[in-house]
Amino acid sequence: MMKKYLATLILTGATMTAQAQTVDTPVLTTDTALKLVGEGLAQCAKDGYRVSVAVVDRAGGLKAFARHEQAGPHTVESARKKAFTSASMGVVTADLANNIADKPALFGLREMHPDMLILGGGMPIKVADQLVGGIGIGGAPGGHLDQACAEAALAAVLK
């Protein structure tokens, strides 16, 4: 009985020590996510593109989303999956697509998760050089144009 009690005390002490530690990690607020979506839509509309814009947190959970009234229905999942991929991998999706094209052994990355979409238009969102989420845009006539809108949104909001 005494050994069981002693083990419980030791485990409880370890748990209390772990709970006392804090980590100062930046987070992606809903307000920032909404601003990124608005800027992404505005930039693409200015360039004549009807798109969807998604912003996810570091875990890939949707924080904000909007679809231009005339954007195609496929753009909804395209934007969300590009944002998920950028947040999950911490990279620009166009760079990831180019790496896979250059190194066919990496093709399995395309099948790693059902929410992965490795096309241009996804960008990681970083605050204080730490990954906090991803933005994805879908619907412009080319991933490089989706990416340009995402870059403009990041530059406008995270200045």
Residue pairs with C-beta under 8 A, 6 or more apart in sequence:
25 130
26 127
26 128
26 130
26 132
27 57
27 132
28 55
28 57
28 58
28 63
28 125
28 127
28 132
28 133
30 63
30 64
32 157
32 158
33 55
33 57
33 63
33 64
33 133
34 64
35 157
36 53
36 55
36 64
36 125
36 135
36 153
36 154
36 157
37 53
37 54
37 55
37 64
37 65
37 66
37 153
38 66
39 152
39 153
39 156
39 157
40 51
40 53
40 135
40 137
40 149
40 150
40 152
40 153
41 51
41 53
41 66
41 68
43 148
43 149
43 152
43 153
43 156
44 50
44 51
44 53
44 68
44 137
44 139
44 140
44 145
44 146
44 149
45 68
47 140
47 145
47 148
47 149
49 139
49 140
49 141
49 145
49 149
50 68
50 69
50 70
50 71
50 72
50 75
50 139
51 67
51 68
51 71
51 75
51 79
51 137
51 138
51 139
51 140
51 146
51 149
52 65
52 66
52 67
52 68
52 71
52 75
52 76
52 78
52 79
52 80
52 137
52 138
52 139
53 65
53 66
53 67
53 79
53 135
53 136
53 137
53 149
53 150
53 153
54 62
54 64
54 65
54 79
54 80
54 82
54 83
54 135
54 136
54 137
55 62
55 63
55 64
55 65
55 83
55 125
55 133
55 134
55 135
55 136
56 62
56 63
56 80
56 83
56 84
56 87
56 133
56 134
56 136
57 63
57 87
57 132
57 133
58 87
58 131
58 132
58 133
59 87
60 83
60 84
60 87
60 88
60 115
60 134
62 80
62 83
63 133
65 76
65 79
65 80
67 75
67 76
67 79
68 139
71 139
72 139
74 138
75 138
75 139
76 138
77 117
77 138
78 117
78 119
78 121
78 136
78 138
78 139
79 121
79 136
79 137
79 138
79 139
80 115
80 136
81 115
81 116
81 117
81 136
82 93
82 117
82 119
82 121
82 122
82 134
82 136
82 137
82 138
82 146
83 122
83 133
83 134
83 135
83 136
84 113
84 115
84 116
84 117
84 122
84 134
84 136
85 93
85 96
85 115
85 116
85 117
85 118
85 122
85 134
85 136
86 92
86 93
86 122
86 123
86 124
86 125
86 134
86 135
86 136
87 124
87 125
87 131
87 133
87 134
88 113
88 115
88 116
88 134
89 96
89 109
89 124
90 124
90 131
91 124
92 122
92 123
92 124
92 147
93 117
93 118
93 119
93 120
93 121
93 122
93 123
93 136
93 143
93 147
94 119
94 120
94 121
94 122
94 143
94 144
94 147
96 109
96 118
97 118
97 119
97 120
97 143
99 106
100 106
100 107
100 109
100 110
100 118
109 116
109 118
110 116
110 118
117 136
119 143
120 142
120 143
120 144
120 146
120 147
121 136
121 137
121 138
121 140
121 143
121 146
121 147
121 150
122 134
122 135
122 136
122 137
122 147
122 150
123 134
123 135
123 136
123 147
123 150
123 151
123 154
124 131
124 133
124 134
125 131
125 132
125 133
125 134
125 135
125 154
125 158
126 132
127 158
135 150
135 153
135 154
136 146
136 150
137 146
137 147
137 149
137 150
137 153
138 146
139 146
140 146
140 148
140 149
